Amino acid sequence: MPGGSATPPTGSAIPPRPRIPHAPRIPLWGAALFLAALLCAGLLLERSPAIRQYRAVSLDMATKKDSLGSPRKRHLLAELGLPDVHAVAPENTARTAELLEQARRDADNTLVASGWPVFAIRTDSANLHDPETGIVANSEERGMEWERPAAMVYYREGQERLAAGAGLRLHGGGSRELGIAYRLYFRDSYGSSAQPADLFFPGAEGKLKRIVLRKEKTTSPGFNNMLGLDIMGMLGAETPLYQPVLFTVNGEPMGLSLLSEHIAAAHWKRRLGHGNFLLYSIRKGNDRAEFAALRELYLWIRLMPAPLTMQQAERRMDLRSMCAIIFGAVYLGENDWDQGAFLMDKTAASPRWTNIAWDLDQAFQFLSPDRPLAKRPGWKFAMDEKKAVRMRLFLRLWGESSEFREYFLRYVTDALNHTLNDAARERLFTRYEALDQKVGNTMFDQDLARRLLARRAEEVLDETVRDLGAPRWHQVRVSAPGPVRIDGQPGYTEYTGRYFDGQRVAVAPPQEGCGRFLHWEVDGARHDAPRLDLPVRSTMRIRAICEKS
C-alpha cells in the first residue's frame, strides 16, 4: 500500500532475534585466586629493592636535608604516613624560649667576660637520660630519630653571638656512652637555619648546618686535640676547622673542649663548591659508591705485582697527606690513629684520594722522653695498623720503591728541621698559653708540653732507624752573622738540623747583616763557593765568614 507501512501477512511467523552470547562467569574460587595473586604481587613489589630505595630516598629528602618545609617535602611526608617534622609548633617556640633563658643562666659570666668561646646548651632532661628515648641513655643509637630539640647560647669575645633552637645529637665512637661529645644541627624546624661559618671560625667562608662540641678526654698536657690537629695540618694533612671552647649541657660544665666542623658530605660540598666527590669515613658506615671505590683501592694495593712504584701510587693517593698522617701519629705518640677519612674530588684533572685527620685526643699520651730507646713505642702503633689501607700502601712502597724511601726520609727531615722546629712549636705553645692565662692557668701545662717535644726530633729519628731500618742520622750546625737560607727555608742565623746519612744540606749566604761575604768554613775547611750543597756523612759544622763594612 503506497505511503503505508509494510506489515507481515496475518498468521505469518515473526523471525527470532539474534542471540547475544553471555560473558563467561568467573567462578568464585577464580576471583579469590586472582585477588590473592594481586595481593602477593603488591607485597612483593613493596619489598622490592626499588621500592625500598624509593622510600629510603624519600625519607632522606623529606627529613634529613635542610631548606626544610617545601611542598615537595610535605607531600613526601604525607605519602610516607609521617608527621610534618618541619613545622615549628607554637608550644615548641615557647619551650625553646624557656630553655634559652636557662642556658643564659648556665653560662659562667667570668668565662664569658674572658673572651673565650662559650656554649651553654639546654634540653629537657628526658631527652638525655630517659631509658627509652634519651640519647645518652641509648648511646649506641644513631641517626635522625635520635636527634632531640634543644636550645643553645653562644658567646665569643665577651658578647652573645647566637641564641637559637637546634637539634642535639650524641657524637663520637667509643666515648659515646660518656656523654661528652655532641652535634648541634641548625634547622628550620627548630627556628634556626644554617649559620655563617665565620660566626664560629673567624675568617671562614660559607654557612654551616651543623657543628661538633667535644670535651677533651685527656687533659695532660692540655689542648691535646688542638695541638695534634695543628701539627697534622702543618705536616700536610687535611683537617676540619676547629677552635678551643668551653661548654655546658644542662648546667654541667664539660671543661676544655673542641669546637669543630663536622666532617661529612655537606661539609665538603660547601668547601669544594660542588657535590662531585667521594668521602669515605674510616670506622663508620659509608654509601655503596664510597665503599666500592675504597675497596677497589684496597684490592689494588694487595694485588698489584711488585715492585710497586711511587708513580703508580701517586695516581691513586696523595702521598704527602698520607705521609703526614702516618708520620704525624708517630711524632705525636698517637695510639688510635687509623681514623679520619679519605676524600676524592672527582672534578680534579687526575682524581685521587687525599687524607683527612680528626680526633687526636690520644696525642702525647705515649711519648716517653725519659725512657731508653728500647722501651719507647716508636712506630709500634703504626705497625699495628699494617693491614689498614694507608699503612698497607706505605709499607709496600717502603719495601719496594727506593724512590719512595728517599722521598719519605726527606719528608721526615724537612718536617723536623723546618716545619716542627723549636720556633714553630713555640708559636703553637704561645697561642695556647695566652688562652690558658684568661682562665687562670688551669688548662695547659706548657712546661710538660715543651718537655715532651723538646727532644722529639732526635727520638723519632732513632725510632725510625730502629723500626724501619732507615740509615743512621747526623747533626748539622750552621751559624752566620745574618739570616741565611737553608734547604730553601729563610731566616736562620743559628741552626741545628738532623739528616739521614747521605742526604744533602743546602745553604745560601746571608743577604744582610754580613757586610761582604767571604767564604764558608765547613768543619774548619774553607769553601769559596757562595752556595753550599753538601752530602751529610757525619756530624758537620758550617760557619759563614764575612767582612763587615
C-alpha positions in Angstrom: 0.0 0.0 0.0 1.6 3.2 -1.2 2.7 5.5 1.6 1.8 2.9 4.2 4.0 0.7 6.3 4.7 -2.8 5.3 3.1 -5.3 7.7 3.6 -9.0 7.6 0.6 -11.0 6.4 -1.7 -12.2 9.1 -0.6 -15.5 10.5 3.0 -15.3 9.2 5.9 -16.2 11.6 8.0 -13.4 13.3 11.7 -14.1 12.8 13.6 -14.7 16.1 16.0 -12.0 17.4 19.7 -12.8 17.1 21.1 -14.3 20.3 24.0 -12.4 22.0 26.4 -14.7 23.7 26.7 -14.2 27.5 30.1 -13.3 29.0 31.6 -16.3 30.8 31.0 -16.3 34.5 34.2 -16.3 36.7 33.9 -18.9 39.4 34.2 -17.6 43.0 37.4 -19.6 43.6 38.9 -18.0 40.5 38.2 -14.5 41.6 39.7 -15.2 45.0 42.8 -16.6 43.4 43.1 -13.5 41.2 42.8 -11.2 44.2 45.3 -13.2 46.1 47.7 -13.0 43.2 47.3 -9.2 43.1 47.9 -9.0 46.8 51.1 -11.2 46.6 52.3 -9.1 43.7 51.8 -5.9 45.7 53.6 -7.4 48.7 56.5 -8.5 46.5 56.6 -5.1 44.9 56.5 -3.4 48.4 59.5 -5.5 49.4 61.5 -5.0 46.2 64.8 -3.2 46.4 63.4 -0.5 44.0 60.5 0.4 46.4 62.7 0.2 49.5 65.2 2.5 47.8 62.5 4.9 46.8 61.1 5.1 50.3 64.6 5.5 51.8 65.4 8.3 49.4 62.0 9.9 50.0 62.5 9.8 53.8 66.0 11.2 53.4 64.8 14.0 51.2 61.8 14.7 53.5 63.6 14.7 56.9 67.3 14.8 56.7 68.1 17.6 54.2 67.8 21.3 55.1 65.9 24.1 53.3 63.0 22.4 55.0 59.3 22.8 54.6 58.9 22.8 50.8 55.6 21.5 49.3 57.6 18.6 47.9 58.9 17.6 51.3 55.4 17.9 52.9 54.0 15.7 50.1 56.7 13.0 50.7 56.0 13.0 54.4 52.3 12.6 53.8 52.9 9.8 51.3 55.1 8.0 53.9 52.4 8.5 56.5 54.7 10.6 58.7 54.0 13.8 60.6 55.3 17.1 59.3 58.6 17.4 61.2 59.3 20.8 59.7 56.6 22.8 61.3 57.6 24.9 64.3 54.7 24.4 66.7 53.9 27.4 68.9 54.4 25.2 72.0 57.9 24.3 70.7 58.7 28.0 70.3 57.6 28.8 73.8 59.7 25.9 75.2 62.7 27.0 73.3 62.4 30.5 74.7 62.3 28.9 78.3 65.4 26.8 77.6 67.3 29.7 76.2 66.8 31.7 79.4 68.0 28.7 81.4 71.0 28.4 79.1 71.9 32.1 79.6 71.9 31.5 83.4 74.2 28.4 82.9 76.9 30.5 81.2 79.7 31.4 83.5 80.0 35.2 83.5 83.7 35.1 84.3 84.4 32.8 81.3 82.2 34.9 79.0 84.0 38.0 80.1 87.4 36.4 79.5 86.6 36.3 75.7 86.7 32.6 75.5 84.2 31.0 73.1 81.4 29.6 75.4 78.4 27.5 74.6 75.5 26.8 77.0 73.1 24.0 75.8 69.8 23.2 77.4 67.3 20.4 76.6 64.7 18.5 78.6 66.4 16.0 80.9 64.4 13.2 79.4 66.0 13.9 76.0 69.3 12.8 77.5 68.5 10.3 80.2 65.1 8.7 79.6 65.7 4.9 79.5 63.7 4.6 76.3 64.2 7.8 74.5 67.3 9.6 76.0 70.2 9.9 73.6 72.8 9.4 76.4 70.9 6.5 77.9 70.8 4.9 74.4 74.3 6.0 73.4 74.8 3.4 70.6 71.7 4.6 68.7 72.4 6.9 65.8 70.5 8.9 63.1 67.8 11.4 62.7 65.4 9.6 65.0 67.9 10.1 67.8 68.0 13.9 67.4 66.4 15.9 70.2 65.2 19.5 70.3 67.4 21.8 72.4 68.4 25.5 72.8 71.9 26.9 72.8 73.5 30.3 73.5 76.9 31.1 72.1 79.3 33.7 73.3 82.6 34.9 71.8 84.8 37.8 72.8 82.5 38.6 75.7 79.4 39.0 73.6 76.3 36.9 72.9 76.6 35.9 69.2 73.8 33.4 68.8 70.7 32.2 70.8 68.6 29.7 69.0 66.9 26.4 68.9 68.9 23.5 67.5 68.8 19.7 67.1 71.0 17.8 69.6 72.7 14.5 68.8 75.4 12.5 70.6 78.7 12.4 68.7 81.7 10.1 68.7 82.7 6.5 68.7 83.9 4.6 71.8 83.3 7.7 74.0 79.6 8.0 73.3 78.4 6.4 76.5 80.3 9.1 78.4 78.0 11.8 77.0 80.9 14.2 76.4 80.5 15.0 72.7 77.5 16.4 70.8 76.4 17.7 67.5 74.2 20.7 67.0 72.0 20.9 63.9 70.6 24.2 62.7 67.3 23.5 61.0 64.2 25.5 60.1 62.2 23.0 62.2 63.9 24.4 65.3 63.6 28.0 64.2 67.2 28.4 63.1 68.7 27.9 59.6 72.3 27.4 58.6 74.7 29.8 60.2 77.6 31.8 58.8 80.8 29.7 59.2 82.8 32.8 60.4 80.4 33.0 63.4 82.3 30.1 64.8 85.6 30.1 62.9 86.7 33.7 62.1 87.7 34.1 58.5 85.8 31.0 57.3 83.5 31.3 54.3 80.1 29.9 53.6 77.5 28.5 56.0 77.3 25.6 58.4 74.4 23.4 59.1 76.0 21.5 62.0 78.9 21.8 64.4 80.6 19.4 66.8 81.4 20.1 70.5 83.7 17.6 72.1 85.1 17.5 75.6 88.9 16.8 75.7 89.1 13.3 77.2 92.8 13.6 78.0 93.9 16.7 79.8 97.7 16.3 80.0 99.4 18.5 78.9 96.1 20.1 77.7 94.8 21.2 74.3 95.8 17.7 73.0 93.3 17.5 70.2 94.0 21.0 69.0 97.8 20.7 69.2 97.5 17.4 67.3 95.4 18.9 64.6 97.8 21.9 64.4 100.7 19.6 63.8 98.8 17.4 61.3 97.8 20.4 59.3 101.4 21.8 59.3 102.6 18.4 58.0 100.2 18.4 55.1 97.0 16.5 56.2 93.5 18.0 55.7 91.8 18.9 58.9 88.4 20.4 59.9 88.2 24.0 61.1 88.4 24.0 64.9 88.6 26.2 67.9 89.0 25.6 71.7 85.8 26.2 73.6 84.1 25.7 77.0 80.5 24.4 77.1 77.9 23.2 79.4 75.0 20.8 78.9 72.0 21.4 81.2 74.3 23.3 83.5 77.0 20.6 83.7 80.4 22.1 82.8 82.3 20.0 80.2 85.6 21.8 80.7 88.2 22.3 78.0 86.6 21.2 74.7 86.9 21.4 70.9 84.5 23.1 68.6 84.9 21.8 65.0 83.2 21.3 61.7 81.5 18.0 61.2 83.4 16.1 58.6 80.6 14.9 56.3 79.4 15.2 52.8 77.6 18.5 53.4 80.8 20.0 54.8 82.9 19.1 51.8 80.2 20.2 49.4 80.4 23.6 51.0 84.2 23.6 51.0 84.6 22.3 47.4 81.7 24.2 45.9 80.2 21.1 44.3 79.0 17.6 45.1 81.0 15.5 42.7 83.3 13.8 45.2 83.6 10.6 47.3 84.1 10.8 51.0 85.0 7.6 52.8 84.9 7.7 56.6 87.1 5.2 58.4 85.3 3.2 61.1 81.9 4.5 60.1 79.2 3.5 57.7 79.6 4.5 54.1 77.5 4.7 51.0 77.9 2.0 48.4 79.9 4.1 46.0 82.4 5.1 48.6 82.7 1.6 49.9 83.2 0.2 46.4 85.8 2.8 45.5 87.9 2.3 48.6 87.6 -1.5 48.3 89.0 -1.2 44.8 92.0 0.8 46.2 92.5 -1.8 48.9 92.5 -4.7 46.4 94.8 -2.8 44.1 97.3 -2.3 46.9 97.1 -6.0 47.8 97.2 -7.5 44.3 99.4 -5.1 42.3 102.5 -7.0 41.2 105.8 -6.0 42.8 107.7 -3.7 42.6 105.1 -1.1 43.3 106.4 2.3 42.1 105.9 5.7 43.6 104.4 6.9 40.3 101.8 4.2 40.3 100.8 5.0 43.9 100.7 8.8 43.3 98.0 8.3 40.6 95.7 6.8 43.3 96.8 8.5 46.6 98.1 11.9 47.6 101.3 10.7 49.2 102.1 13.9 51.1 98.9 13.8 53.1 99.3 10.0 53.6 102.8 10.6 55.0 101.5 13.4 57.1 99.0 11.3 59.0 101.4 8.3 59.4 104.4 10.3 60.5 102.3 12.8 62.4 100.8 9.9 64.5 104.3 8.6 65.2 105.7 12.0 66.1 102.7 12.6 68.5 102.8 9.2 70.1 99.2 8.6 68.9 97.9 5.1 69.5 94.5 5.5 67.8 95.5 7.0 64.5 93.8 4.9 61.9 90.7 7.0 61.7 89.6 10.1 59.8 88.6 9.9 56.2 89.6 9.7 52.6 88.4 12.3 50.1 88.4 12.1 46.3 87.5 15.2 44.3 86.2 13.8 41.0 86.4 17.1 39.2 90.2 17.2 39.6 92.3 16.6 36.4 93.6 13.3 37.9 91.3 12.3 40.8 93.0 10.6 43.7 92.4 10.0 47.4 93.6 12.6 49.9 93.8 12.0 53.7 91.8 13.9 56.4 92.8 13.8 60.0 90.5 14.3 63.0 90.1 13.1 66.7 93.7 13.3 68.1 92.7 13.2 71.7 95.3 10.5 72.4 98.2 12.7 71.2 101.1 13.0 73.6 99.9 10.0 75.7 102.5 7.6 74.7 105.5 9.8 74.4 108.2 8.7 76.9 111.2 11.1 76.7 112.8 9.7 79.8 112.8 6.1 78.6 115.6 4.4 76.7 115.0 3.7 73.0 114.4 0.0 73.7 111.4 0.9 75.8 109.8 3.5 73.6 106.8 2.5 71.4 108.1 4.4 68.3 106.4 3.0 65.2 104.5 0.3 67.1 101.1 1.7 66.8 101.5 2.4 63.1 102.7 -1.2 62.6 99.7 -2.4 64.4 97.6 -1.0 61.5 99.7 -2.7 58.8 96.5 -4.1 57.2 94.8 -0.8 57.0 94.7 0.9 53.6 97.1 3.8 54.4 99.7 1.7 56.2 99.5 -1.2 53.7 100.3 1.2 50.9 103.1 2.8 52.9 104.8 -0.5 53.8 104.6 -1.7 50.2 106.2 1.5 48.9 108.8 1.5 51.7 109.8 -2.1 50.9 109.6 -1.9 47.1 110.4 1.7 45.9 113.8 3.2 46.6 112.4 6.5 45.2 109.7 6.5 47.9 112.2 5.7 50.7 114.3 8.7 49.6 111.1 10.8 49.4 109.8 9.8 52.8 113.1 10.2 54.6 113.5 13.7 53.1 109.9 14.4 54.2 110.8 13.4 57.7 114.0 15.6 58.0 112.3 18.6 56.4 109.4 18.2 58.8 111.7 18.0 61.9 114.2 20.6 60.8 111.9 23.3 59.4 108.1 22.6 59.9 108.2 21.4 63.5 111.4 23.1 64.7 111.8 24.9 68.1 110.5 28.2 66.8 107.4 26.7 65.2 106.5 24.7 68.3 107.0 27.7 70.5 104.5 29.7 68.3 101.9 26.9 69.0 102.5 26.9 72.7 102.4 30.7 72.9 98.8 30.7 71.5 97.5 28.2 74.0 99.4 29.8 76.9 97.6 33.1 76.1 94.2 31.3 76.1 95.0 29.5 79.3 96.0 32.7 81.1 92.5 34.0 80.5 91.1 31.3 82.8 93.7 31.3 85.5 96.3 28.9 84.0 94.2 25.8 84.7 94.1 24.0 81.4 97.6 23.8 79.9 100.8 22.5 81.3 103.1 24.3 78.9 106.3 23.1 80.7 105.2 19.4 80.2 104.3 20.1 76.6 107.7 21.6 76.0 109.4 18.7 77.8 107.5 16.1 75.8 108.6 17.6 72.5 112.0 19.1 73.4 114.0 16.1 72.0 111.3 14.6 69.9 113.2 15.2 66.7 116.2 13.0 67.9 113.8 10.5 69.5 111.7 9.9 66.4 114.8 9.7 64.2 116.2 7.0 66.5 112.8 5.2 66.4 112.7 5.4 62.6 116.2 3.9 62.3 115.2 1.1 64.7 111.8 0.3 63.4 112.0 1.0 59.6 115.7 0.2 59.1 116.4 3.8 58.0 120.1 4.9 57.7 121.7 6.4 60.8 121.4 10.2 61.1 123.8 13.1 61.8 123.6 16.6 63.2 124.4 19.7 61.1 125.0 23.1 62.8 125.1 26.4 60.8 125.9 29.8 62.2 126.1 33.2 60.4 126.1 36.9 61.3 123.0 37.4 59.2 120.0 35.3 58.2 120.8 32.5 55.7 118.6 30.2 53.7 118.9 26.5 54.5 117.2 23.8 52.3 115.3 26.7 50.7 113.9 28.0 54.0 114.9 31.5 55.0 115.6 33.3 58.3 118.3 31.2 60.1 121.3 32.7 62.0 121.8 29.7 64.3 120.5 26.4 63.0 120.7 22.8 64.2 119.4 20.2 61.6 119.3 16.5 61.5 119.8 14.4 58.4 119.9 10.8 57.5 123.2 9.5 56.2 123.7 10.6 52.5 121.0 13.3 52.5 122.2 16.8 51.3 122.2 20.1 53.1 121.9 23.3 51.0 123.0 26.7 52.4 122.8 30.1 50.7 124.9 33.1 52.0 123.4 35.9 54.1 121.9 38.8 52.2 122.1 41.2 55.2 124.0 41.6 58.4 127.1 40.2 56.9 128.8 43.2 55.1 130.7 41.3 52.3 130.5 37.6 52.3 134.0 36.0 52.0 133.6 32.2 52.3 132.3 29.3 54.3 134.1 27.2 56.8 132.9 23.5 56.9 134.5 21.7 59.8 137.3 24.2 59.6 137.9 23.7 55.9 137.4 26.7 53.6 134.8 26.6 50.8 134.8 29.6 48.5 131.6 28.8 46.6 128.8 31.2 47.7 126.2 28.4 47.9 126.8 25.0 49.5 125.1 21.8 48.6 126.9 19.0 50.5 126.2 15.4 51.3 125.9 14.7 55.1 128.1 11.8 56.1 128.9 12.7 59.7 128.3 15.5 62.2 129.0 18.8 60.4 129.7 22.4 61.5 129.2 25.2 58.9 130.1 28.9 59.6 129.7 31.9 57.3 132.8 34.2 57.3 132.0 37.8 56.4 134.0 41.1 56.2 132.0 43.7 58.0 131.7 47.1 56.2 
